[in-house]
Amino acid sequence: MQEVGRVKPLLVVQVRNANNVCDVSVTAQPSEGLTILQMEKGLRSRAETLSAEKQKRLEQLRQRLETDEKLCASLGTEPFHVPSSCVVPTEQQLADLDEHISELETEKVLDISCDFTC
C-alpha cells in the first residue's frame, strides 16, 4: 500500500506532462489487469514518445519558418502566420505551412522566368 502512495503522485505528473505535449489528452484511468506500477510505466513511456514528437515538430516548424522567412523576404510578401497560442504545431499546421512554402517557391520561379522573358 505504501507503494501506491508513492507512485500516485508520479502518475499525476506523468498524465499532466503527457497532456501538455502535442495537444493530446491522456487519462490515468485504471485499466483492467494492470497494476499501478504498470500504468505508471505505460504513462511514462507515452510521455517520452510524445515529448520526442514535440521536439520533432518544433524542429520541423523552425526549419520551415526559416525557409518561409527567406522566401518572403525575397518576394516582398508576408510570412506565414503561426498562432501565438500554438505551443506545438499540429500535423495540419505543418502541412499548411508546407503548402504555403510550395506556393512561394512556385511564385519565385515564375518571377525569375519573367525576369528573363519580360
LINNOR-V698809 format. One record per residue. N is the residue number from 1. RES is the residue in one small letter. NEAR is the number of other C-alpha atoms within 10 Angstrom. D_LAST is the distance of its C-alpha to the last C-alpha in whole Angstrom. Layout:
BEGIN
n->(N N)
res->(RES RES)
near->(NEAR NEAR)
d_last->(D_LAST D_LAST)
END
This chain:
BEGIN
n->(1 2 3 4 5 6 7 8 9 10 11 12 13 14 15 16 17 18 19 20 21 22 23 24 25 26 27 28 29 30 31 32 33 34 35 36 37 38 39 40 41 42 43 44 45 46 47 48 49 50 51 52 53 54 55 56 57 58 59 60 61 62 63 64 65 66 67 68 69 70 71 72 73 74 75 76 77 78 79 80 81 82 83 84 85 86 87 88 89 90 91 92 93 94 95 96 97 98 99 100 101 102 103 104 105 106 107 108 109 110 111 112 113 114 115 116 117 118)
res->(m q e v g r v k p l l v v q v r n a n n v c d v s v t a q p s e g l t i l q m e k g l r s r a e t l s a e k q k r l e q l r q r l e t d e k l c a s l g t e p f h v p s s c v v p t e q q l a d l d e h i s e l e t e k v l d i s c d f t c)
near->(5 6 9 12 9 10 14 15 11 16 21 15 14 24 20 16 18 24 16 18 21 20 15 9 11 17 13 16 7 10 10 6 7 11 12 17 15 12 17 21 14 16 23 19 14 17 21 16 13 20 17 14 15 20 14 13 18 17 12 14 20 12 12 18 20 13 16 23 17 13 19 18 12 11 14 9 12 11 19 15 8 14 9 6 7 11 14 18 19 16 11 9 15 18 12 13 20 17 12 16 21 13 12 19 17 12 14 16 12 11 14 12 11 10 9 7 7 7)
d_last->(81 80 77 76 76 74 72 71 69 67 66 65 63 61 61 59 57 56 55 53 51 48 49 51 55 58 61 65 67 70 69 72 73 71 73 72 71 69 67 66 65 63 61 61 59 57 56 55 53 51 51 49 47 46 45 43 41 41 39 37 36 36 33 31 31 30 27 26 27 24 22 22 22 19 17 19 21 25 27 29 32 35 39 41 44 42 44 44 40 41 40 38 36 35 34 32 30 29 27 26 25 23 21 20 19 17 15 15 14 11 10 10 8 5 6 6 4 0)
END
